[in-house]
């Protein structure tokens, strides 16, 4: 994906790499100080070693959270089947009619499949949407909320307002807040 509001452009462009041994050394030094590890990105599930990395982290005794755009449902399914996930944050970028505009990808169907996997899994998860007024209007957000409810999602749905205080991947200007707080939940259960 190439979401214009992406706040990790260096990762998306392949810069800022760490070796896995350096990550393991860091985690070993933080045992009993940290409870968990978050795999994020860009999109962490596209890494060819994502599943083995998560296995290693779980063997070290850490809880694991995945931040994902949902583009790799098979990876999420395998992580769930191997009981390797404790929590997932799923980014809901847009409905199909605006998905390309927001993400520059055609990955809505894999996202939908990931949501369905999570709904049937029993894994704790949240859904969140980053909001930029040039991409999503209040009416779009209402449609997204309705779509989630129709799919059977009743957990917390977070709206994260684009802040614009860091270098981003695209060239988005300031976003009008549309009555949203910096971070708000549409609903919580």
C-alpha positions as CSV (number, residue, x, y, z in Angstrom):
1,X,0.0,0.0,0.0
2,X,1.0,3.6,-0.5
3,X,-1.3,5.5,1.9
4,X,-0.6,9.2,1.6
5,X,-0.8,9.7,5.4
6,X,1.7,6.9,6.2
7,X,4.0,8.1,8.9
8,X,6.7,5.5,8.3
9,X,7.8,6.4,4.7
10,X,11.4,5.3,5.4
11,X,10.2,1.8,6.2
12,X,7.9,1.6,3.1
13,X,10.9,2.7,1.0
14,X,13.1,0.0,2.5
15,X,15.3,2.2,4.7
16,X,16.0,1.9,8.5
17,X,16.6,-1.9,8.6
18,X,17.7,-3.7,11.7
19,X,19.2,-7.2,11.8
20,X,17.1,-9.9,13.5
21,X,20.0,-10.7,15.8
22,X,20.1,-7.1,17.0
23,X,16.3,-7.2,17.7
24,X,16.7,-10.5,19.6
25,X,19.6,-9.1,21.6
26,X,17.5,-6.1,22.5
27,X,14.5,-8.3,23.5
28,X,16.7,-10.6,25.6
29,X,18.0,-7.6,27.5
30,X,14.4,-6.5,28.2
31,X,13.0,-9.8,29.5
32,X,11.0,-9.2,32.7
33,X,10.9,-5.5,31.8
34,X,8.6,-5.7,28.8
35,X,5.4,-7.7,28.6
36,X,4.9,-7.8,24.8
37,X,6.2,-7.0,21.4
38,X,4.3,-5.2,18.6
39,X,5.0,-6.2,15.0
40,X,4.1,-3.2,12.9
41,X,5.4,-1.5,9.7
42,X,4.6,-0.6,6.9
43,X,3.0,-4.0,6.9
44,X,4.7,-6.6,9.0
45,X,3.0,-9.6,7.5
46,X,4.7,-9.1,4.1
47,X,8.1,-10.0,5.6
48,X,9.0,-13.5,4.4
49,X,10.2,-14.4,8.0
50,X,7.2,-12.8,9.8
51,X,5.8,-16.1,11.2
52,X,9.2,-17.5,12.3
53,X,10.0,-14.2,14.0
54,X,6.7,-14.2,15.9
55,X,7.4,-17.8,16.9
56,X,10.7,-16.8,18.4
57,X,9.3,-13.8,20.3
58,X,6.5,-16.0,21.8
59,X,9.1,-18.6,22.8
60,X,10.9,-15.8,24.7
61,X,7.7,-15.4,26.8
62,X,6.4,-12.1,25.3
63,X,2.8,-11.4,24.3
64,X,2.5,-10.5,20.6
65,X,0.4,-7.8,19.0
66,X,0.2,-7.3,15.3
67,X,-0.7,-4.0,13.6
68,X,-1.9,-4.9,10.1
69,X,-3.7,-3.5,7.1
70,X,-5.2,-7.0,6.6
71,X,-3.6,-7.6,3.2
72,X,-2.2,-11.0,4.1
73,X,-5.1,-13.1,5.6
74,X,-3.2,-16.4,5.2
75,X,-0.5,-15.1,7.4
76,X,-3.0,-13.9,10.0
77,X,-4.8,-17.3,9.8
78,X,-1.5,-19.2,10.4
79,X,-0.5,-17.0,13.3
80,X,-3.9,-17.6,14.9
81,X,-3.8,-21.4,14.1
82,X,-0.5,-21.6,15.9
83,X,-1.8,-19.6,18.9
84,X,0.9,-17.0,18.4
85,X,-1.2,-13.8,18.6
86,X,-2.5,-12.0,21.7
87,X,-4.0,-9.0,20.1
88,X,-4.5,-7.4,16.6
89,X,-5.1,-3.9,15.5
90,X,-6.7,-4.0,12.0
91,X,-6.6,-0.9,9.9
92,X,-9.8,-0.3,8.0
93,X,-8.6,2.1,5.3
94,X,-11.9,2.7,3.3
95,X,-14.8,0.9,1.7
96,X,-14.2,-0.4,-1.9
97,X,-15.3,2.7,-3.6
98,X,-12.5,4.8,-1.9
99,X,-10.0,2.1,-1.3
100,X,-7.7,2.9,-4.2
101,X,-7.8,6.6,-3.5
102,X,-6.6,6.0,0.1
103,X,-4.2,3.1,-0.4
104,X,-3.2,3.0,-4.0
105,X,-3.9,-0.7,-3.9
106,X,-6.7,-3.2,-4.7
107,X,-6.4,-5.1,-1.4
108,X,-9.9,-4.6,0.0
109,X,-11.0,-8.2,-0.5
110,X,-7.9,-9.5,1.5
111,X,-8.7,-7.0,4.2
112,X,-12.3,-8.2,4.3
113,X,-11.1,-11.8,4.6
114,X,-8.8,-10.9,7.5
115,X,-11.7,-9.2,9.3
116,X,-13.8,-12.4,8.8
117,X,-10.9,-14.5,10.2
118,X,-10.6,-12.3,13.2
119,X,-14.3,-12.3,13.8
120,X,-14.4,-16.1,13.9
121,X,-11.2,-16.6,15.8
122,X,-11.8,-15.4,19.4
123,X,-8.6,-13.3,19.3
124,X,-8.9,-9.9,20.9
125,X,-8.7,-7.2,18.2
126,X,-9.7,-3.6,17.4
127,X,-10.5,-1.9,14.2
128,X,-9.2,1.6,13.4
129,X,-9.3,4.1,10.7
130,X,-7.0,7.0,10.0
131,X,-9.0,10.0,8.9
132,X,-7.9,12.7,6.5
133,X,-10.7,15.0,5.4
134,X,-9.4,15.0,1.7
135,X,-10.0,11.2,1.6
136,X,-12.9,10.4,4.0
137,X,-15.9,12.5,4.8
138,X,-18.1,12.0,7.8
139,X,-20.6,10.2,5.5
140,X,-17.9,7.7,4.5
141,X,-17.1,7.1,8.2
142,X,-20.8,6.4,8.9
143,X,-20.9,3.9,6.0
144,X,-17.8,2.2,7.3
145,X,-19.3,1.9,10.8
146,X,-22.5,0.5,9.3
147,X,-20.5,-2.0,7.2
148,X,-18.5,-3.2,10.2
149,X,-21.8,-3.7,12.2
150,X,-23.3,-5.6,9.3
151,X,-20.2,-7.9,9.3
152,X,-20.8,-8.6,13.0
153,X,-18.1,-6.5,14.5
154,X,-19.0,-5.2,17.9
155,X,-15.6,-4.3,19.4
156,X,-14.0,-0.9,19.6
157,X,-13.8,1.1,16.4
158,X,-11.2,3.9,16.7
159,X,-10.9,6.9,14.5
160,X,-7.4,8.4,14.4
161,X,-7.3,11.9,13.0
162,X,-4.4,12.6,10.7
163,X,-2.0,14.9,12.5
164,X,0.5,16.0,9.9
165,X,3.3,16.6,12.4
166,X,5.7,14.1,10.7
167,X,7.1,13.5,7.3
168,X,4.6,11.3,5.4
169,X,4.6,9.2,2.3
170,X,2.2,11.4,0.3
171,X,1.5,15.0,-0.2
172,X,-1.6,15.6,1.8
173,X,-2.2,19.0,3.2
174,X,-3.8,19.8,6.5
175,X,-6.9,17.8,7.4
176,X,-10.1,19.4,8.6
177,X,-11.1,17.7,11.9
178,X,-14.8,17.1,10.9
179,X,-15.7,17.3,14.5
180,X,-13.4,14.5,15.5
181,X,-11.1,14.5,18.5
182,X,-7.5,13.6,17.9
183,X,-8.3,10.0,18.7
184,X,-11.9,8.9,19.3
185,X,-13.9,5.7,19.4
186,X,-17.0,5.5,17.4
187,X,-18.3,2.8,19.7
188,X,-16.9,0.5,22.4
189,X,-18.2,-2.7,23.8
